[in-house]
Amino acid sequence: MIDLNQHTLELDYPCNWEYKIVIRHEQTIQDIIKEVLEEREHDIKPSKKSTGGKFKSYTLEMLVHNEDDRKEIYKLLGDHEHIKMII
């Protein structure tokens, strides 16, 4: 088995990066993303809905400038009260 903690992700920055975001069905993704990213350019596309209809997922694609930028966006999204999960 490969231990992923032993490997470093090697990317050529700046690059486009995708985040998968899961929110509750009653939340509005545009409002959430505006709170987190403010005016930063991005593209958001609906992905799937849960079988029971309680959750919706989206793919957020945006330009990240370096590893710290990529991780900071991940943290900001993950810390948002209305985001259930970020991948």
Secondary structure, DSSP 8 states (H G I E B T S, - for coil): ---GGG------SSEEEEEEEEEETTS-HHHHHHHHHTT---EEEEEEE-TTSSEEEEEEEEEE-SHHHHHHHHHHHHHSTTEEEE-
